[in-house]
């Protein structure tokens, strides 16, 4: 009987599910929250009605990218961790049952 490592397989499946969940639920809110954060930072640095200058636009764009990256990191890492943990539990149950079957057979 060939032993399969469920930890690795379920971690990859969790990462794939995390990418899909991020694309559906995390991309737009991450961009919105990052943009609002960038507007607040640019408002503090250049005054409350943020002008159309190059530097405030770059600050807002960089914070939008940072918001999307943090959102993606959270979705993908959380789902990968959940997949890995469920694979660890599945491996422990499978190995435990195998040892129990060998002990009863003797």
Secondary structure, DSSP 4 states (H G I P E B T S, - for coil): -----HHHHHHHHHHHHHHHHIIIIIHHHHHHHHHHHHHHHHHHHH-SS--S-HHHHHHHHHHHHHHHHHHHHHHHHHHHHHHHHHHHHHHHHHHHHHHHHHHHH-
